[in-house]
Amino acid sequence: MSHSPQHSQAQNGLISYFWSGDAIRTRRVSDIVLSGRVDVPEPPARLLADWAREISSRMTLEPGDVEVMPLARARTRWPDYSRCVQAVSDWTGTLGLPGVLAASDVALMACRGARYHHDGEQYGGAAFCNLFLSEDKGQDVHFPSLDLRIPLTRGTVLIFDTCQPHGVIQRGSGGFDVADFPSDQDCTQIFLTWELPIEDAHIRHALDITFDIDHSTALKVNEEQVRLNDERVSVRHDSGRWRRAD
């Protein structure tokens, strides 16, 4: 088990506007990514086969897509599910985040690479905690604004700000390219993801987040968004660079 906070000062102008109850609240976007590796067993063969069948027959998982998988059904074929959750819970405990997983929603996800994006227009009030379950397929999670790449292997765990641009790209690649994820290769990553409440005192401290930094704009916007230098921004899918939102 390991963990390592990765820190950069590149993001100071970014502000997240997110729903807190029935009001928009503001916060700085964290440039800290907590990462590590935990010991989790390989999912059983029949569960891996079930996942492969789900992806090939019931989903259209194009390169760059991130989609939800059925977790309830998976748990019936996954005797080590609780062991996986416990491993992540133990890891978060070492970071000073006791009990955060138990209080958070969890989902099972699949991706074939991931176009660069941020999730601050839907999940600005959360940090993500991800546990990757697939073997090493030569892919990295890339945080381009932080110049940070984390190799994806079974047991890789991450906690990061949902508003921080990120993608899953081929190791050694300079950006996201559909051609790096051909249909005749198994490029799929399966992972568990938890939505951790960003307003939780432990999460706020671990990610060094300052709240209520732009009250006047918060009064004028009525949907979640990320703004840079007072302009709403989105992310270029190929490079992860910020650009003015359409």
Buried (B, 14 or more C-beta within 10 A) or exposed (E): EEBEBBEEEEBEEBBBBBBBEEEBBBBBBBBBBBBBBBEBBEBEEEBBEBBEEBBEEEEEBEBBBBBEBEBEEBEEBBEBBEEBBBBBBEBBEEBEBEEBBEEBEBEBBBBBBBBBBBBBBEBBBBBBBBBBBBEEBEBBBBBBBBEBBBBBEBBBBBBBBBBBBBBBBBBEBEBBBBEBBEEEEEBBBBBBBBBBBBBBEBBBEBBEBEEEBBEEBBEEBEEBBBBBEEEBBBBBBBBBEBEEBE
